[in-house]
Amino acid sequence: MVKVNLILTDYLTGKKSCTNEKLKAANTFKTLLEQVDFKTEAVPENNQEMFRRLLVSLKGAPLNEEENELIKEIVNF
């Protein structure tokens, strides 16, 4: 979960420049991941497909292009 926090923090604090869509995706991920009970669940940040499934489940809707790109960036970090 450390790399997820690092990447999201970089976007949300402006350390990493990004489009408004990427910033919105980072905010969405932050909000969705706040729903996870980290004491009982693991975030599959090294598995793109499982990470995507988790976020789709939490969001209750398909991810958009920027959200999918952010998943790739996190997994490949």
C-alpha positions, 0 to 999 in steps of 0.5 A, spaced: 500 500 500 506 504 500 507 505 493 499 507 492 500 512 497 506 515 494 503 515 487 497 518 489 500 523 494 505 525 488 499 527 484 494 530 490 500 535 492 502 537 486 509 534 486 507 530 479 504 534 474 498 531 471 491 533 467 485 534 471 482 527 469 488 524 472 487 528 478 480 526 479 482 519 478 487 520 484 482 523 488 477 517 486 482 512 488 483 515 495 476 515 496 475 508 494 481 506 498 478 509 504 473 504 504 478 498 505 479 495 512 486 494 511 486 489 518 482 484 514 484 486 507 490 486 502 490 491 496 493 487 490 497 493 488 502 488 484 497 485 480 493 489 475 487 485 474 486 484 481 487 491 483 482 493 477 477 488 480 477 491 487 476 498 485 471 496 480 467 493 486 468 499 490 466 504 485 460 500 483 462 502 476 467 501 470 473 505 471 475 510 466 481 511 461 485 515 466 483 510 472 486 504 468 492 508 466 493 510 474 492 502 475 498 501 470 502 506 473 501 503 480 502 496 479 509 498 474 512 503 480 
